[in-house]
Amino acid sequence: MSGSAAASHGALDSANSGAATSGIDREVLTGRWPHALSHEPLLRVSDVLALIQAEFPALTPSKLRFFDAQGLVCPGRTPAGYRQYSAADVERVRFVLRQQRDHYRPLTVIAQHLDALDKGTMHERVSPHAIDGEDDDYLTIPQLSSRAGVSEEVVAQLAEAGVIRQSVPGAFERDVLDLVVASGAYLAAGGDVRSLRSLCLSARREADRADAVVAPVRGRGEAGGGRGIRPRALGIRDRGVRGLCQGQFASITTVV
């Protein structure tokens, strides 16, 4: 066994050992990681390349086919035989490419890591990714569905429940994307829209309290000409809203 492969095996054993000794009894999962993201195949090969090539310029359709042949990613197929990828598939592709680029791990070891992630004996944090080159201020339901990795039906349910709101007729501000991703993970974990709405209302109340706290600072910045005070105060509030919305779901979705 080569030195790099042995080191990679050691890293996997260490990761699995850490999970076993963390004091948290995790049920062995079924299905493929990442379990909390949508597995509905909605993305074409060209969509996957648009999502990933900014970070990994060497990614090509032939490399995607190779990952499929190796069983690292299992995209769906259209009736005509074309590959279609889910949000979970895209994250698996990113994982494989990061392991190759950052850790020089061979595909055999990467496959073992993915198997451990599939079973829940190893954990890897998943975060929403921005789409390079996309700067639309507003997203339609199909756009929001595609970028968040959820079905259009889920987007419609979130809108009907008041979790997200249209900013202009037929479209939402792009800022709701992270919330839709988190909501999709919550629903996939077994939550329901009614409970989700309650969580969001609670998060918004906390955000309003945060806004009340920074309001005096904001006022002093405007009245006294203090440069930078108002943007910093607004930044604190904006980060707080995103953190509260995502944090409400974290304890539920990190185990799925």
QUIJOWO-V764972 format. One record per residue. N is the residue number from 1. RES is the residue in one small letter. SS is DSSP state (@ for helix, = for strand, . for the rest). PSI is psi in whole degrees, -180 to 180 (none if undefined). Layout:
BEGIN
n=N res=RES ss=SS psi=PSI
n=N res=RES ss=SS psi=PSI
END
This chain:
BEGIN
n=1 res=m ss=. psi=134
n=2 res=s ss=. psi=162
n=3 res=g ss=@ psi=-40
n=4 res=s ss=@ psi=-39
n=5 res=a ss=@ psi=-40
n=6 res=a ss=@ psi=-40
n=7 res=a ss=@ psi=-37
n=8 res=s ss=@ psi=-41
n=9 res=h ss=@ psi=-39
n=10 res=g ss=@ psi=-39
n=11 res=a ss=@ psi=-40
n=12 res=l ss=@ psi=-44
n=13 res=d ss=@ psi=-39
n=14 res=s ss=@ psi=-42
n=15 res=a ss=@ psi=-43
n=16 res=n ss=@ psi=-37
n=17 res=s ss=@ psi=-41
n=18 res=g ss=@ psi=-39
n=19 res=a ss=@ psi=-36
n=20 res=a ss=@ psi=-27
n=21 res=t ss=. psi=10
n=22 res=s ss=. psi=-10
n=23 res=g ss=. psi=4
n=24 res=i ss=. psi=120
n=25 res=d ss=. psi=111
n=26 res=r ss=. psi=132
n=27 res=e ss=. psi=139
n=28 res=v ss=. psi=126
n=29 res=l ss=. psi=162
n=30 res=t ss=. psi=164
n=31 res=g ss=. psi=-172
n=32 res=r ss=. psi=141
n=33 res=w ss=. psi=148
n=34 res=p ss=. psi=123
n=35 res=h ss=. psi=-28
n=36 res=a ss=. psi=-14
n=37 res=l ss=. psi=159
n=38 res=s ss=. psi=138
n=39 res=h ss=. psi=15
n=40 res=e ss=. psi=122
n=41 res=p ss=. psi=104
n=42 res=l ss=. psi=-11
n=43 res=l ss== psi=135
n=44 res=r ss=. psi=170
n=45 res=v ss=@ psi=-43
n=46 res=s ss=@ psi=-34
n=47 res=d ss=@ psi=-42
n=48 res=v ss=@ psi=-43
n=49 res=l ss=@ psi=-41
n=50 res=a ss=@ psi=-33
n=51 res=l ss=@ psi=-31
n=52 res=i ss=@ psi=-27
n=53 res=q ss=. psi=-24
n=54 res=a ss=. psi=-37
n=55 res=e ss=. psi=-32
n=56 res=f ss=. psi=81
n=57 res=p ss=. psi=-23
n=58 res=a ss=. psi=-4
n=59 res=l ss=. psi=132
n=60 res=t ss=. psi=164
n=61 res=p ss=@ psi=-36
n=62 res=s ss=@ psi=-34
n=63 res=k ss=@ psi=-37
n=64 res=l ss=@ psi=-42
n=65 res=r ss=@ psi=-38
n=66 res=f ss=@ psi=-44
n=67 res=f ss=@ psi=-38
n=68 res=d ss=@ psi=-45
n=69 res=a ss=@ psi=-30
n=70 res=q ss=. psi=-4
n=71 res=g ss=. psi=12
n=72 res=l ss=. psi=-33
n=73 res=v ss=. psi=139
n=74 res=c ss=. psi=79
n=75 res=p ss=. psi=161
n=76 res=g ss== psi=179
n=77 res=r ss== psi=142
n=78 res=t ss=. psi=166
n=79 res=p ss=. psi=-27
n=80 res=a ss=. psi=-3
n=81 res=g ss=. psi=3
n=82 res=y ss=. psi=144
n=83 res=r ss== psi=141
n=84 res=q ss== psi=134
n=85 res=y ss== psi=151
n=86 res=s ss=. psi=173
n=87 res=a ss=@ psi=-37
n=88 res=a ss=@ psi=-40
n=89 res=d ss=@ psi=-43
n=90 res=v ss=@ psi=-41
n=91 res=e ss=@ psi=-35
n=92 res=r ss=@ psi=-41
n=93 res=v ss=@ psi=-45
n=94 res=r ss=@ psi=-43
n=95 res=f ss=@ psi=-47
n=96 res=v ss=@ psi=-46
n=97 res=l ss=@ psi=-38
n=98 res=r ss=@ psi=-42
n=99 res=q ss=@ psi=-38
n=100 res=q ss=@ psi=-46
n=101 res=r ss=@ psi=-45
n=102 res=d ss=@ psi=-29
n=103 res=h ss=@ psi=-3
n=104 res=y ss=. psi=35
n=105 res=r ss=. psi=142
n=106 res=p ss=. psi=160
n=107 res=l ss=@ psi=-31
n=108 res=t ss=@ psi=-40
n=109 res=v ss=@ psi=-40
n=110 res=i ss=@ psi=-39
n=111 res=a ss=@ psi=-37
n=112 res=q ss=@ psi=-40
n=113 res=h ss=@ psi=-45
n=114 res=l ss=@ psi=-39
n=115 res=d ss=@ psi=-41
n=116 res=a ss=@ psi=-38
n=117 res=l ss=@ psi=-41
n=118 res=d ss=@ psi=-41
n=119 res=k ss=@ psi=-12
n=120 res=g ss=. psi=9
n=121 res=t ss=. psi=-5
n=122 res=m ss=. psi=147
n=123 res=h ss=. psi=138
n=124 res=e ss=. psi=126
n=125 res=r ss=. psi=137
n=126 res=v ss=. psi=128
n=127 res=s ss=. psi=152
n=128 res=p ss=. psi=147
n=129 res=h ss=. psi=138
n=130 res=a ss=. psi=155
n=131 res=i ss=. psi=118
n=132 res=d ss=. psi=136
n=133 res=g ss=. psi=-5
n=134 res=e ss=. psi=116
n=135 res=d ss=. psi=26
n=136 res=d ss=. psi=134
n=137 res=d ss=. psi=-30
n=138 res=y ss== psi=147
n=139 res=l ss== psi=133
n=140 res=t ss== psi=171
n=141 res=i ss=@ psi=-46
n=142 res=p ss=@ psi=-40
n=143 res=q ss=@ psi=-46
n=144 res=l ss=@ psi=-40
n=145 res=s ss=@ psi=-47
n=146 res=s ss=@ psi=-44
n=147 res=r ss=@ psi=-29
n=148 res=a ss=@ psi=-13
n=149 res=g ss=. psi=30
n=150 res=v ss=. psi=168
n=151 res=s ss=. psi=160
n=152 res=e ss=@ psi=-30
n=153 res=e ss=@ psi=-39
n=154 res=v ss=@ psi=-44
n=155 res=v ss=@ psi=-44
n=156 res=a ss=@ psi=-40
n=157 res=q ss=@ psi=-42
n=158 res=l ss=@ psi=-39
n=159 res=a ss=@ psi=-42
n=160 res=e ss=@ psi=-35
n=161 res=a ss=. psi=-7
n=162 res=g ss=. psi=9
n=163 res=v ss=. psi=-41
n=164 res=i ss=. psi=155
n=165 res=r ss=. psi=142
n=166 res=q ss=. psi=134
n=167 res=s ss=. psi=-31
n=168 res=v ss== psi=160
n=169 res=p ss=. psi=121
n=170 res=g ss=. psi=8
n=171 res=a ss== psi=157
n=172 res=f ss== psi=153
n=173 res=e ss== psi=144
n=174 res=r ss=@ psi=-17
n=175 res=d ss=@ psi=-18
n=176 res=v ss=@ psi=-3
n=177 res=l ss=@ psi=-48
n=178 res=d ss=@ psi=-39
n=179 res=l ss=@ psi=-39
n=180 res=v ss=@ psi=-39
n=181 res=v ss=@ psi=-48
n=182 res=a ss=@ psi=-39
n=183 res=s ss=@ psi=-41
n=184 res=g ss=@ psi=-40
n=185 res=a ss=@ psi=-40
n=186 res=y ss=@ psi=-45
n=187 res=l ss=@ psi=-39
n=188 res=a ss=@ psi=-26
n=189 res=a ss=. psi=-2
n=190 res=g ss=. psi=2
n=191 res=g ss=. psi=169
n=192 res=d ss=. psi=162
n=193 res=v ss=@ psi=-36
n=194 res=r ss=@ psi=-46
n=195 res=s ss=@ psi=-37
n=196 res=l ss=@ psi=-42
n=197 res=r ss=@ psi=-40
n=198 res=s ss=@ psi=-42
n=199 res=l ss=@ psi=-43
n=200 res=c ss=@ psi=-39
n=201 res=l ss=@ psi=-41
n=202 res=s ss=@ psi=-44
n=203 res=a ss=@ psi=-40
n=204 res=r ss=@ psi=-34
n=205 res=r ss=@ psi=-42
n=206 res=e ss=@ psi=-37
n=207 res=a ss=@ psi=-39
n=208 res=d ss=@ psi=-38
n=209 res=r ss=@ psi=-41
n=210 res=a ss=@ psi=-39
n=211 res=d ss=@ psi=-39
n=212 res=a ss=@ psi=-34
n=213 res=v ss=@ psi=-41
n=214 res=v ss=@ psi=-11
n=215 res=a ss=@ psi=-46
n=216 res=p ss=@ psi=-38
n=217 res=v ss=@ psi=-42
n=218 res=r ss=@ psi=-43
n=219 res=g ss=@ psi=-41
n=220 res=r ss=@ psi=-36
n=221 res=g ss=@ psi=-39
n=222 res=e ss=@ psi=-42
n=223 res=a ss=@ psi=-39
n=224 res=g ss=@ psi=0
n=225 res=g ss=. psi=20
n=226 res=g ss=. psi=107
n=227 res=r ss=. psi=137
n=228 res=g ss=. psi=-18
n=229 res=i ss=@ psi=-48
n=230 res=r ss=@ psi=-47
n=231 res=p ss=@ psi=-38
n=232 res=r ss=@ psi=-42
n=233 res=a ss=@ psi=-44
n=234 res=l ss=@ psi=-37
n=235 res=g ss=@ psi=-41
n=236 res=i ss=@ psi=-44
n=237 res=r ss=@ psi=-44
n=238 res=d ss=@ psi=-44
n=239 res=r ss=@ psi=-34
n=240 res=g ss=@ psi=-42
n=241 res=v ss=@ psi=-48
n=242 res=r ss=@ psi=-43
n=243 res=g ss=@ psi=-41
n=244 res=l ss=@ psi=-44
n=245 res=c ss=@ psi=-42
n=246 res=q ss=@ psi=-38
n=247 res=g ss=@ psi=-30
n=248 res=q ss=@ psi=-30
n=249 res=f ss=@ psi=-13
n=250 res=a ss=@ psi=-45
n=251 res=s ss=@ psi=-21
n=252 res=i ss=@ psi=-43
n=253 res=t ss=@ psi=-17
n=254 res=t ss=. psi=-14
n=255 res=v ss=. psi=4
n=256 res=v ss=. psi=none
END
